[in-house]
Structures are given as C-alpha cells and as structure tokens.
Amino acid sequence: MEYLVAAYTDTGIRKETNQDSICIRRAAVSGRGEAVLAVVCDGMGGLKKGEVASATAVNAFGTWFDANLSRLPSFGGSDFAQVRRQWGGLVDELHQSLLSYAKANMTQLGTTIAAFFAYGDRYLTMNIGDSRIYERRKSLRQITEDQSLVAREIAAGRITEEESRHHPQRNILLQCLGAGDQVTPVFTEGKVQGDALYLLCTDGLSHEVSPEELEKRFQAVFLNSKETMTSALREVTELCMARGETDNITSILLKTKESELIVSKQARVNRLKKIFHIGPGETEQSFATLLETAQVTHTEEVIDLG
C-alpha cells in the first residue's frame, strides 16, 4: 500500500491553549510498498501540563519509528508481535515518566493516545483513553475501543451512543497515560483496505458530529490529494466549533491506494534501484527510507524518558 496523509488541529472556541499533539511518519520499504505511523494524543484539559504529556508521547512514538526505520524490512507485515511488545514497553516507560514528573513538580498531567501503524497489507492500532480511529470504506466503523465511563455505560446498555455524545460525564476516562497505577492499552489488528480512509481524532471531533455525518463527509472518491483531505478535516472541525464544541480538535486522515511498488516484479526492481541508488551489479537488499515526517506539539517542554 501507499498513503496520502493529512492532518488538522485547532485550539477551539474557548480554550487558550491547544493540548493536543500529532505525529506522522511515512517510509518506503522495498518490496512491501510503504509503512506509515500516525499518532494523535489529547492532553488532559482538566490537568495541568496536558500539552507536555501529549508532546512527550508523540515524541516517543516518533523516536520509536525513526529508531526502527532500518529494521522495518524484517518486521513482517502479517505479524505485529514484535511491535506490540515494543509499544507495550514504551507505554510503561511513558506512564512511569509522567508519574515521576508529576510527583517531582507537584502537578498533574496526562494524555490519551491513539496510534495507527500500517505495513504491508496489515495495520495495528493501539489506544488509551477516548481518542479514536475509524476506517471508512463502504461504511464507517470505529476500530478502537474507548476507555471511558460512557463507553462502559453503552456496553452495559444503560445509555445509547447518541446519548453518550452529550452526556455530562463524557469526559471521564477509565485510563490515560500519566494517571493511575497502571495503564492497559487496547490493541487491534486488521487488513488494510485499498482505496480506504483511516481517520484518527481526539474526542473533540466526535462530540458534535455523528458517525453518520462523518461517513457522509469522508468519502475516498472525493479526497484525492493532501489539499482536499486537509480541507475536509478543516470543514468538519469548523462544523464542530459552530455547534458549540469547546475542546481542542485534532485529526489525521490517511488514504490508501495499491502500491505501484508491487504492480510487477520488474517495475518494482527498477523503481527501487532508482530510489535507493542501486547500480548495476550491486546486491539488491531490503531497504527502508523515510518519505514524510511531521510532528505538531504546542510546547517546547518534553519529558526525557532517559
């Protein structure tokens, strides 16, 4: 697969600071198309230093991708056991670092995280809290599970999805990085769909816009460039604010397409030779090269994980 990636974030109509953060990485992997990492983090608005927590989390995941860039060809797109272990360890390290920082500085900080990693024809998602990841192909479906009070109430049949969007306790999380004794991320895996959209968003995007409206507004056939994708994200964000959403609003949109790198063996070999400057007679090996990197934070303070 190959990917188009767009992102958009807004402080919103009431808050003075934007505590959300974004991380994007995209790389070409010889023989396997592209690998992509997208992460959104929602720093806790009710806690001080939420922007520091979210910035620290996206910085850690960006660093993880960069450190593993040369190892991507050996990961295997159908088995994410290695990535799961690494992310689990990274989450534990992040959680303890945020707790230590909070204790040393007599403050509170925390963040949600929703991470999407795709490689080959498979994807892995991880989330803590209520930031979400959706897949939009023939229809829209949420592929992450909210770790929130209202999600638990929906699962128990005590409230509906519609009621949850304006529930007075909608912001109460059951888990977040930096709060509580420990965190347990939720992982999901699946097959990357061709000509599909994957939407990552903080909860500010889902309170005032229904899943049916998201499905209608995000259609792959109409989103064929980074510009049109960014415009779609901006329009939905502005709709949320027009309806009274007071939270920060942040989203990342990815569009898939079948990779030209695997159309034919000879075409793949010729293109990779050009990309990686492989001359005649040189040994053809598996390579990974960074194509796109973006990181959006709203503070210069990032906690050192050591």
PyMOL commands that set and color helices and strands:
alter all, ss='L'
color gray80, all
select helices_A, chain A and resi 50-74+81-104+149-155+161-164+203-205+211-217+220-222+226-242+260-262+265-275
alter helices_A, ss='H'
color red, helices_A
select strands_A, chain A and resi 2-10+20-29+33-42+113-119+122-128+132-136+140-142+186-191+197-201+249-257+288-296
alter strands_A, ss='S'
color yellow, strands_A
deselect
rebuild
show_as cartoon
